[in-house]
Amino acid sequence: MTLIALNADVLVTMDAQRREIKGGALVADGPALLWVGATAELPAQYRRMADEGQARVLDMRGKVVTPGLVNTHHHMYQSLTRAVPAAQDAELFSWLQNLYMLWSHLTPEMIHVSTQTAMAELMLSGCTTTSDHLYLFPNGSRLDDSIAAAQQMGMRFHAARGSMSLGRSKGGLPPDVVVEEEEAILRDSLRLIQQYHDGSRHSMLRVVLAPCSPFSVTRDLMRESAVLARAHGVSLHTHLAENDNDVAFSREKFGLTPAQYAEDLGWVGRDVWHAHCVKLDPEGIALFARTGTGVAHCPCSNMRLASGIAPIRGMRDAGVPVALGVDGSASNDGAHMLGEARQAMLLQRVGYGPAAMSAREALEIATLGGARVLNRDDIGALAPGMSADFVAFDMEAVGYAGAGHDPVAALVFCTPANVSSSVINGRVVVEDGRLLTADLPVVLGQHRRLARSLFERAAGQ
Ligand SMILES: [Zn+2]
C-alpha cells in the first residue's frame, strides 16, 4: 500500500543538497520512496489518493522527520549482561576475561530473545538498519537465531558471522571453551551466505563475515574469511585498534600496527569496516581514506572502557567513511542511537574543541555515514528511489521545549528522545511511540528470566 507522510515541521533529507524541507512530505510505495518535497507541492495524484483513502496517511505535524539511523556495531546478546558488577570498572582485556565464561552459557533462546530486545531498544531510539556482531556460539547457538529475531522485528539487518579460533592455550585471549575450529567457522560462513545473503537493492538481510579481533583469531582465518567474503560479494567486519593494549598486542605478536596488520591481511577496502579505531595512527587514517575502509565509531563504549577519544575529526577531514555503533550492551549499557550521535558530537568536542563536530554532522554520520560504511547506496537519505526508512521525533515533548529555534540541531543537543513513529522498508513499525512488531512487555519478561538463568548456569558450573 502507498504510504504518505505529510506536514512534518522539518523533513531532513540528507540528500545531495542536504535539504531540510519545512512542511515536508514524502510518498512511499512498498520498499521505496517515490517522492519527497513540501506538502504544499504534493502532486495531485498523491493528494487524491490521500483524500480518497487509497493510501495510508501519517500526519507529521509537530514532528521532525529524518532518515532512519544506522547502527554499524553491536553485540546484541550482551543485553543479557548489562551492568555486571565484575565488569563495571575494567578496561577492555580484563573486562572481556570477566565476561567470556559467563557468555559460554548462552543458549539459542537467549540469543533470540536478547536480539529481539536489543532491536526493540534500537528501533525506539530511531534506528532502522543495524548490524550485529555475534562471535560466540555456545550450546548449539547459531547466527540463524538472531536472523529469525530480526525478521520478526522487521529491522533491516546486516548479520555479522563472528568467530573466535585462538583460545588461551594457543596464545589468544578467550578461554578455549568459547572458540571454534577454523574449518567449521568457514563452512558455517559459506552456509549462511548461501542461505540468507541478499545483495539486492532494498535488501532486508545481508550476511557479513566478522572474525572477532586480531587477539582472538589467526592470520589464516582473517585471510580465508576475506577470500570467502570477496568471492560472494559480502562485507567484512572486525574490531581494530581499540585501545593501547590492543596496539601493543599487535606490535608484539605481528610486529605491525593494527592498520599495517589490516593491510597485510587484505582487510582494507569499501567492503570492510572496523569497529573503534580509537588508536588508528596518521598512517592508518591515510590508508583507510585511500582505500575507502570504514570505521564504526562507538563513543559511549570508548568512554565506558576508558579506551580514549577516536580521532573522528581527523578521519572525516581525511575522507575516511565513518559511521556510528552503539557497541555491545556490556560495554555501553544504553543502546540509544540518537544518544550515540549526541555522544559522538560531545566527545569530539572534549578532544578537539567546540567546533570539532556540529549536530548536523553527527546526524549525517548516523545516517549517510552508516549507509556508506555498510557499503549501501539505498539507505541513509530520503530521496526518490531510496529505501522507505524514516523516523519521526515529537518536538512537542518536554525535552525539546524551547528548542524550536533549530529543531534539527535540537535532536542532537537535547536529551535523546525515543521516536514517535518509525517506518522500515515502507512498513510502519512504531506508531505513537509504541512498537508494533513485538509484544514488548512479553519479550522483556522472557529477557529478565533468561538473564537470571544465564547467571544461575554460570554460578552452578
Ligand atoms: Zn564490539
Residues whose N, C-alpha, C, O or C-beta is under 5 A from the ligand:
A	BS01	ZN	D327 G328
